[in-house]
């Protein structure tokens, strides 16, 4: 299973209802393209534990502004609606999986 492509409504519902890893990205972003397969892998690894999704900053500009996303890719970890951790730039799968343990 690959990451979900969140609409603003889906995103707000998801973070209110459990742990979420959110990848803020854009189609034109080279580093985002590098991180994309890693995010999809993590979605498979954590399929039954954590919701993993992507937010296209061009289509969901309000969410990017609301969460202070200044550079992409930005990956934000949420637990119970609260931001727990944030990474900016391309990250390794292992680093993101380690961070995911904090929100499981």
N, C-alpha and C positions, 0 to 999 in steps of 0.2 A: 504494500500500500504506500503510495507516495503522499507527500504533504498536501493538505487541503489548501485551496485558494480561497482565503477568507474575503467575504464582503464585510463592510463595517458592522452590520448587524450580527453576522455570524461570529465575528471576532469578539464583540462585546459579550455575547452569550457564552462563548467558549471560556473566556478568562474568568467569568463569574461562576462557572460550574466545574472548575477543576484545573489541574496543572496544564500549562500551555507553553510551547516554544513557538515564538513568532519571528519569522524571517521577513524583515522589511527589505524589499528589492525592487528592481526595475528591469525591464526587458533589454534596455540599451546598456546596462552596466556589466562590464567585463568581469570584475571580481564576483558579481552576483551569479554569473553563469558558471563560474568555477565552484561556488559554494552550493549551487542548486542540487547537484547529485548527492552531496554530503547530507543536506537537509532531508532529501528523500530517503536516504539510507537510515537516518536517525528515526524518521517516521516509521519505517519498517521495524527497526530495533525496539522501539518503544510503543508499538502499536496499541497494546492493551493498557498502557500505563499513563501516557501523556499525549495530549493532542498536539500535533505538529502542523503548523500552517504557514502560509506565505501571504504577505500583504504587498500588493503592487503599489508603490508610493505614487505613481502617476494616476492610478484609478482611485486611490484612497488617501488623497493628500491630507484630509482632515485628521486621519489617524496618525500619520507621520508627524504632523504638527503637534497634535495632542501629546504624543509620547516623546517629543523632542528629538526625533530622528534627523540628524544633520548630515550624516554620511551613510552611504549604503555600500555593501550590505550591513545591516544592524540586526543582530539576533537578540531578542529579549525573552527572558524566562519569567513566567508569571505563576504565582501560586495564590489561590483564593483572591484573585483580582489585583494582587499587589506585585509590582516588579521586584524580582529577587536578584537578578543578575542581567548584565548586558555585555555583549561583545560587538565591537565595530571592526569590520574588515573580515577577510577570509580566515576561518578557523579550522583546526583539524577536527575530524570526527571524534577522536578520543577526548579532546578538550571539551567539546560540546556534550558528549555523553557523561563526562565527569561532572559537569555543571548540572546536568539533568538530575543527578542523584539528589541534589538539594531540594528539588521540587516534587519528587515522586511521592 
